[in-house]
Each structure stands twice: as structure tokens, then as C-alpha cells.
Amino acid sequence: MVNPNTVAAEKTTDFFMGLKGFVRAVKLLFSAAGGQKAIKSEDLHLILIDILNTCDTYYGNTKADVARLNIFLETKLRDFEQPFPYEGLFRTAKEAISTYGSRLEKMLYGFETTDFSSDDAEEKPTPAHKTTVGRLVAKLEVRTANLESARI
């Protein structure tokens, strides 16, 4: 489901479940007893919702995109001690962003659009067949690659 709350809940559960989650919870308990900022599942859930709702980079191939995402996450998680629990929270936040972005992309690619057989504005368009945004994007990528290879 493409919902920041749902993704945040899933990743929060993953963070605290299983053997790793149990060990992490125990370490967090001892860290909190030592004066370090504690994090509960409710806190992590709210942090992840905030990250998913305010992040403007869900996908990126460039070093600039990765750097911008890392700076964003560092800003959101700066109150936590390094390396623990910061590194685990950072990794969980990146996984949440990746999951949310992937689901969003799949949803968008599945939207149906209307494809017309003619581009002539004066001719009345007749629907050719239903297509999806994903199919249109794939066509654009192929045509872009063809144009790029023709320029060479």
C-alpha cells in the first residue's frame, strides 16, 4: 500500500522484531539508562512518517541525489548518538524511503491513460487502446535512446 503511515509502521516493526530487534531493544534500554536519548517504537514511527512526508528525493542515480538524501537524513536524525542507534535508524529510514518510492512508482506506472491514434489537432482523435503511464515511460525511454544513438 502506498501510504507513508503504512510504510513507517512496517519499517518500525522490522526495526524492533526478530533477534536483531530484540538485541537492539535491549541495547536501547541500556543506552537510555546511561543518559542517551531513548527511542520507542512510537517515536520511530513518527520519525519515519515525518521523513516520508518531507523527503523530496525518493530516487536518484547521481552523486548529488545521494548526497542530498544523506544530508536530509542526517538532519532528521542528528539528535541520536552515533554509531548506535544512529546507524540503524539511518539504514531503516533509507529502507523506508526506498520502499515508499518503489511502491509509489509501481502505482504511478499502473495508471491507465488514453492513447489516441492521431496527433493531428484538426482530426478527431479515436481511441486506439488503453495504455499505462509505465508503458508510455518505456516508449519515451526507447525513443530517447534512439535519438541519443542517432546523434553519435
Order of alpha helices (4+ residues) and beta strands (2+ residues): alpha-alpha-alpha-alpha-alpha-beta-beta-alpha
